[in-house]
Amino acid sequence: MESVLSFSTADLALTRYAVSPMWEVVTSFRLLRGEVGPPLHRRWAAQVRPRLVSAGLDRGWLAELIPPNGYLADFLNPTPASPFPALSGELETIRATSADQVRIELDMLAADRDGDRQAGRGGGRSARSRLLYDAPEEALAKVAAEIETYWELALAPYWARIRHLLEADVFYRARQAAEHGSAHVLDELHDSVRWDDGTLRLVRRHCSITRGQAGGGLLLVPSGFVWPRVLTRSVAGEPPQLAYPARGVGNLWEPRTPTSAAAVAGVLGRSRTRILTELDTPSSTTELARRAGMSAAGVSQHLTALRDAGLVTAHRSGRSVLYARTSVADALLTPDAG
């Protein structure tokens, strides 16, 4: 199956990029719903899945709106207002989704599920779906609250690393567009995307995007989790969106070997540098104490100092707190990644 998106000169001029936290929420959650995720994300998934199950997010609102395959609710991916929107701004837009749009998209989800049911895979409308249909404003507040919880458990501890990947892709594409033109960039986004004399062709059946329904231009969204496919969003009056795999995603979860640890230790001290080194994977105080061979109380004091200096962030995960390195700390330890 092939979807076709025609471009005028104005559409090409309106093509832009954005790093969207909500696209990462949607694509990462869908990946986790699969029985076997792509090998390149297994390291991350192995850490995150137990947290989601413990929090009940594997059977909540997101599970209702993001099925493992097929159509997913478009209102979860509002058009970003800027190239680098904050999650809070996107959630505000989600909460303000019109009742008509919510109901139309729920009907589309139900139609997909009815098809699954006829094929022997279950289907129908759940209690959550009925509440969202009957009282959208109330239910959307619950959806947004669950997204915030998911973000803290699954993405926030890793966001410095993910955002670096996505921003690097945007800057690379912008440079390519300046040197070779937007048509060249569109032609090399993905093996399922082809540029052909004013037309963008998407040759995968999971893509559904048309100019007749959507607004002008095109919004290109790099993603760390959409690989190996592309996903699209086409809503009346808004520019179509295309989420594609960011360059270098295969190295996203590769351990980073510190190259400047000795120099950093001369400034921060050996203990704090050791803690930063161990935080290549987000960890709790107890885990850090065990791996670094320090007391939990000592690690806690060092983490407080590192957090005050902007080198560490803290994220609640159930009864514990996960600590993660910031992009500043990454740049100190591995200058080539900064």
ZIURGI-V287384 format. One record per pair of residues at least 24 apart in sequence whose C-alpha atoms are under 7 Angstrom apart, sorted by the first residue. I is the first residue (numbers start at 1). J is the second residue. D is the distance in whole Angstrom. If there is no record, write none. Layout:
I&J&D, I&J&D
This chain:
1&203&6, 1&204&6, 1&205&5, 2&201&7, 2&202&6, 2&203&4, 2&204&6, 2&205&7, 3&201&6, 3&202&5, 3&203&6, 3&207&7, 3&208&6, 3&209&6, 4&199&7, 4&200&6, 4&201&5, 4&202&6, 4&210&6, 5&199&6, 5&200&5, 5&201&6, 5&209&7, 5&210&5, 5&211&5, 6&198&6, 6&199&4, 6&200&6, 6&211&6, 7&198&5, 7&199&6, 8&198&7, 11&216&5, 11&217&4, 11&218&7, 12&217&6, 14&217&5, 14&218&7, 15&217&5, 15&218&5, 15&219&6, 16&218&6, 16&219&5, 16&220&6, 17&83&6, 17&170&7, 17&219&6, 17&220&5, 17&221&6, 18&80&7, 18&82&7, 18&83&4, 18&84&6, 18&220&6, 18&221&5, 19&83&6, 19&84&5, 19&166&6, 19&221&6, 19&222&7, 20&80&7, 20&84&7, 20&85&6, 20&221&7, 21&86&7, 21&87&6, 22&76&7, 22&77&6, 22&87&7, 22&90&7, 23&77&6, 24&223&6, 24&225&7, 27&225&5, 27&226&5, 28&225&5, 30&66&6, 30&67&7, 30&68&6, 33&68&6, 34&68&6, 40&250&6, 43&253&7, 48&154&6, 51&153&7, 61&143&6, 70&206&7, 71&109&6, 71&112&7, 72&109&7, 73&105&6, 74&233&6, 91&144&6, 95&137&7, 95&140&5, 95&141&6, 95&144&7, 99&136&6, 103&133&6, 152&315&6, 152&316&7, 153&317&6, 157&282&6, 157&315&6, 157&323&7, 157&324&5, 160&326&6, 160&327&5, 162&224&7, 166&222&6, 166&223&7, 166&246&6, 169&222&7, 169&246&6, 169&247&6, 189&244&7, 207&231&6, 207&232&6, 208&232&6, 209&233&7, 209&234&5, 209&240&7, 210&234&7, 214&238&6, 214&239&6, 214&240&6, 215&239&4, 215&240&7, 222&246&5, 224&249&6, 255&280&7, 256&280&7, 258&333&5, 258&334&5, 259&333&6, 259&334&5, 260&332&7, 260&333&5, 260&334&6, 261&333&6, 272&302&6, 276&325&7, 279&324&6, 279&325&6, 282&322&6, 282&323&5, 282&324&5, 283&322&5, 283&323&5, 283&324&7, 284&320&7, 284&321&6, 284&322&5, 284&323&6
